[in-house]
Amino acid sequence: MPEASAGRMHDVVIVGGGPVGLLLACLLAERGRDVVVLERRTERSGRSRAIGIHPPGLRALARVGLAAEVRAGAVEIRDGRVMCDGRVLGAMSFSGAGSVWSLPQLATEALLERRLAELAPGALERGVAVGGLRDRGTHIEVMADRGGETTTVPARYVVGADGVRSDIRSLAGIGWNAWPGRAHYVMGDTRDDTGEPATALLHFEPAGVVESFPMPEAQRRWVAWVRRPPARLDAHVLATIVASRTGADFDLASASTPSAFEARQHLAERMSLGRVALVGDAAHEVSPIGGQGMNLGWLDALSLDRELAAALDAGAPLEAFTRYERTRRSAAARAMRQAAFNMAMGAPAAGLRLRLRNAAVRALAVPPLRAVLAQAFTMRWL
């Protein structure tokens, strides 16, 4: 651990250097606060994860001066279309609600990491695992392990931004409750041969939903519902699923190695306890179907930044997060209800259920409900 941070009292220690932890660190650094980010990984993960940056998320990134760079590197998704058996059930334009920008999470994290280095050189410390918290009344001591050497890092507040398996949540003794909404999906990227480089395509097929979204460099991401993860998953398997349900071409030569994931939903019993607060996936696991997770975490960071600034100005009182707890937990619950609805709509359907679902989609795709649907899709209601 760099000598400058070892033993020095920090305003805030953030555990977790993903997109949410990095944004919060940038926000605090812009205020001139002493912030350090402890990240277990020695380098950013190269796995394919979130790509959607919704209008509220773009505004959050604008707060730290990154909106223009995001737009320059991302693909703008201007509209969406819902289909079943080759027929269009509905279409929507995001021009009124604001476009969604598609940029791989790895690129977004690189922008945030570079910005934090500009605002607070050395604030991000990689290869550091947190093994304990010790409440000293006026501050907290974080027990940080780096290569087998344990160092104490004191801070007025600690923020857990360390994902769904959050060590900070466990160390603080905060429970983790399951919510409705659970399903399996397979996902992969390939060359975009749809001819619609600014359109999200949602195939609500009888065998299960297939979604696809444009990405930078003329790529497209495909996500498909499956009853269970295939025993052997490769690009040929994903191409077969896509073709059998939608008839769309899936270029094998340019395809990435696909992955399978289980969408689950959890909400922490509380989002703060004493001098510890949780943000992002550490506080709420929201199904990625609908693309809300990363953006919801950024909105957590904006709210927590304000609460931390006020608390530090007031002398760092013990209970500082009452309003944050109330407002962001409520927002997470709303997001999970919407995500559960999204998953239910994309599940396999036949007979009367299929007809009723398609009728509901058609109803949602005409005024005035179309505007409401666009607002939900772009997360402006959060």
PyMOL commands that set and color helices and strands:
alter all, ss='L'
color gray80, all
select helices_A, chain A and resi 19-30+55-62+67-73+105-119+167-172+235-246+280-282+293-313+322-345+351-364+369-377
alter helices_A, ss='H'
color red, helices_A
select strands_A, chain A and resi 10-15+35-39+52-53+75-77+79-84+87-93+100-102+124-126+129-135+140-146+149-160+176-178+183-191+199-205+208-215+219-226+259-263+266-268+272-273+276-278+284-285
alter strands_A, ss='S'
color yellow, strands_A
deselect
rebuild
show_as cartoon
